[in-house]
Every structure is written in C-alpha cells, then in structure tokens.
C-alpha cells in the first residue's frame, strides 16, 4: 500500500473560503469554538464513514466556492506514532481496507488496477500548519492517516495495517471520502485527526474524548491563524 499517490491542485488563495467537514456535531462544535467568529470558514457535517463523507462534501462543494477542504475530527493513534491528546496532520490519506482479500493476503485497489488508494495533500500547506502548531508548543505529527470502514479493534488488524502502511500515524473513517469529493473540484484537501485512543484492541474505558476534543479546538484555532493572520 506504500504507493506515492499524486499531488494535486491549485494553491490556496489568501482570500479563498475554507470548507471544514466533521463527522458528528460534537466535532463540529469543537471546530467552531476554535475558529471563533472568522467568516471565511464553513463547518459542515460529513456523517459517519467515507461514503456519507464523500456525498455530503460533494453537496457542499456544489453549493459554494472554496479554496481548501479540510476533513477534521477525532480518531485513533497508532502506538509509538501519535499519542492520546496529540494532533496528526495527514501527509497522505489512504483508504486502507478497499481492495480484495486473497488466500495470499490483502490486495489494495492499486494492486488490483482499479485506481489509487492514496491521496496526497498540498505539502506546503501541511508543512505550514505543522510548523504553526509546533511554534505554539502543540504536540503534532505528520504521517499517513488511514480511512477505514470498520474501526480497528484487534491487535491482528493493527499489525496488518501497519505492515501495509509503515508510516500510518492515525485512523479515521471519513478523510478519504472528503478528499475524493474535493478532487472532483480540483481543490486542495487536508486531513487532521486529534487522538482519543490507541489503535488496537477496543477498550472504550481507555478513550480520552475530552482531551481529543480540546486538541481539536486547538487545531481549529491554529487553522484560523494560518489562513487569517
């Protein structure tokens, strides 16, 4: 799965509007608290999973004129790559479980010849946002964010995902769908995940939602600073 993907899209204009897609209302409210009263952002609900995210992002893009699309929300962090309460800005958005199972293992859509499993955001925007966060002493990482249709809940699946994508830092369920829709309009896209739990055996008692939502609010504040200051 470690394919390069294709970088894309025109550069963001300082005067362009930014569409932020979150899966659920609690994420939407955290982002709205972070961006405050800025009028260059629209924060819309993507729904749960990549199909809903792609459809709702496409609907929002058909109704507005945007220079950048951001998929933002909480997610799982791969141990040793992204700890609870930290932020991951995607260097690549990878649809991790779209492909085929074979007796010899998983084949990605790339290997099947049906397209690409990887979307690469604008490296300049990613770097600028990461540097902005680091300058404010916010724990942030850049790495691949995996989009899955079934949240990982076992050590076996975690190991399989990391074997296929060695730089996987976080997991979510909407990013690739949002990015696919943005690509139809040739608009740059980012994905940001704040970490509520470790990817691995499912243990809801270990999730730290409060910390993840606080990090999401902080990330949104940094996004506002990056595009308005």
NORMOLIN-V126753 format. One record per pair of residues at least 4 apart in sequence whose ideal C-beta (glycine too) atoms are under 6 Angstrom apart, sorted by the first residue. I is the first residue (numbers start at 1). J is the second residue. Records with the same first field share a line. If there is no record, write none. Layout:
I=J  J
//
This chain:
1=108  164  165
3=110  118
5=116  118  119  120
7=120
9=186  188
12=16  67  68  188
13=67
16=67
17=40  66
18=40  41  68
19=42  60  66  69
20=31  41  43  70  72
21=44  46  57  71  178
22=27  28  31  72  73
23=46  48  73  174
27=73
28=43
30=213  216  217
31=43  72  220
32=43
33=217
34=217  220  221
35=41  220  224
38=224  228
44=60
46=53  56  174
47=52  56
48=52
49=173
50=147  176  177
52=56
53=57  174  177  178
54=177  180  181
57=178  181
58=181
61=185
66=187
68=188
69=182  187  189
70=190
71=174  175  178  191
72=192
74=194  196  212
75=170  171  172  193
76=171  197  199
77=82  170  195
78=168  169  199
79=198
81=169
82=86  88  141  169  170  195
84=195  208
85=211  215
86=139  195
87=140  194  215  219
88=141  169  170  193
89=126  129  130  142  192
90=145  191
91=142  143
92=118  120  144
93=119  145  175  176  179  191
94=117  118  144  146  165
95=117  147  176
96=146  148  161
97=148  149
98=109
99=106  107  108  109
100=107
101=106
102=107
107=111  112
108=117
109=114  115  117
110=116  117
119=179
121=126  189  190
122=188
129=226
130=140  142
132=222  226
133=138  140  222
138=218
141=169
143=167  169
144=165  167  168
145=170  175  191  193
146=168  171
147=175  176
148=171
152=157  158  171  199
153=202
154=201
155=200  201
158=199  200
161=168
162=168
170=193
171=199
172=193
174=178
175=191
179=189
182=187  189
192=219
194=212  215  216
196=207  208  209  212
197=207
224=228
225=229
//
